[in-house]
């Protein structure tokens, strides 16, 4: 188990997990190199190969947050399609940080989830113009209207 994983799980009450696109096998990761807090705040996310980034879901009043290293939450700061998903300092009152996992019941997909932003009602989505094909490395994460389970860019492997 990676350092800090047990502590994250104890605080969250949910297992720590990688956030992996079901079709491509690529992991959600911070864009570019950051080693200080001001750099991380507002930083976008993209799909990369085997980054080992660990996320954990934390229940808060009003929803659940998807946290990275405990203090940084996935956030959509607008309700519009195409809004980038970024990391912001976790704040239980920021509704753009609330997410709901919805399990796939499709016979075509086993154990995949859509992650719905509770504020916008839109899904975590890999910006991929050809939604029938797996997203490529470097694909930026955004929110987009939730579609059926055949959309390669909206299905995630998680262990929340």
N, C-alpha and C positions, 0 to 999 in steps of 0.2 A: 504494500500500500504506500502511495506517495506521501511525503511529509505533509502534515497538516490535514490530511484527509479524515483521519479519525476525529480530530478536533472539530472539523467542519460538520461532520455527520452528527456529532453530539449536540452541537448548537442548533442545527437545523431540524433534527428529528427525521430527516430523509437521507437516503444514501447519496454519497457524492458520485458524480458521473461525468463522463465526457459527453459533450453535445455533438452528436455525429449525424451527418446527413445520411439517411437510410440507403439511398441509391448510390451515392458516390463513395461512401466510407470516409469522407473528409470531415475533419473536426472544426468546430467554431473556434476561432482564435482571434486575438487582438491584432489589428492591422499595424504593421511597423513595429519597431523596437521602442519600448518604454521601460524605464527603470525608476521613475519617480511619479508621485501622485498627480502633480499638475499635468503631466504628459498623458496619463491614463484617462483623466476626466474628459468625457466627450469623444473618446477614441472609438472608431468604428470596428466592426467585426467582419471577418471573412472566413471562408473555408480553406483550410490548409491540411497537409498530410500529417497524421500522427503527432500532433502537437503535445498531447498529454495534458492539455488544459482541463482543469477539474471545475465543474460547476455543482452547485447544490441548490435545491429548492427550499426556501424558508417561508413558512406560513406567517403572514402578517395580517392585521386587521384590514379587511377589504379585498384580500387576495393572497397570492404567493409571489415571491420574488425569486428570480434565478440569479444567484450570486456567484461571482468569480473572486477568489481569494477573500471571501467574507465581507468585504467592504464595498465591492463594486457590483452594480446591478445592470442587467440588460434593460434597456429603456428605449421606447419609441416616444419621442417628444412631440409628435403630431399624430393625428388620426388618418392622415392621407396615405393612399397607396404610394409605395416607393420611399416612404420615410425610412432613412437608415436606422438600424438598431445599433446603439452605442452603449458604452459603459459610462455610468454616472455613479457618483457616491450614493450608496443606498439611503433612501429616505422613505419610511413607511407611508408618508402622505403623497408621494409622487405616483399618481395613478398610471402613468406610462410605464411603470416598473412592475405592474401586476400582470401575471401570466397564468393561464390555465391549460394543463396538458389534457388532450382528448385522445384516447386510445383508438387505434384503427380496428374496425371490425370487418374489414374487407378480406375476402378469401385470397386476394392477390398479394397482400402485405401481412407479414407476421410481426407483431410487437412494435409497429411504428406508431408515432404520435404526431399530432399537430399541436403546436404551442400557440395558443390564442392570447393575444394581448387583450386583457379585460377592458381596458379603456376604449380602444378603437374597434374591438371585435374582429380585428384582422390577424392573420397568422404570420408567425416567423417564417420568412421566405428567403431562399437564396436567389439573388437577382440573376435570373437565367431566362433569356428570351425564348429558348426552346425548352419549355416546361416538360416535354416528354423525355428528355435526355438528362442524364445525371449532370449536376453542376461540376464545373472544373475548378482546380485549385486557384485561389485568389478571388473567387466569387464573393461579392459583398452581401451581407445580410441586411434585410429590410423587412417591413411589414407589407402584406398584400392581402386582398380579399381571399378568404379561405375557400378552397376548392375541394373537389372530391379527392379521394385517396390515391388517384392515379397521378397526381402532380408530384414529380420527382423532387421539386425544390421546396416542398412543404412538409416532408415526412422526416422525422428525427428519431434516432435511437437514443433513448435515455433510460436511466434506472431510478427515477425519482420515486 
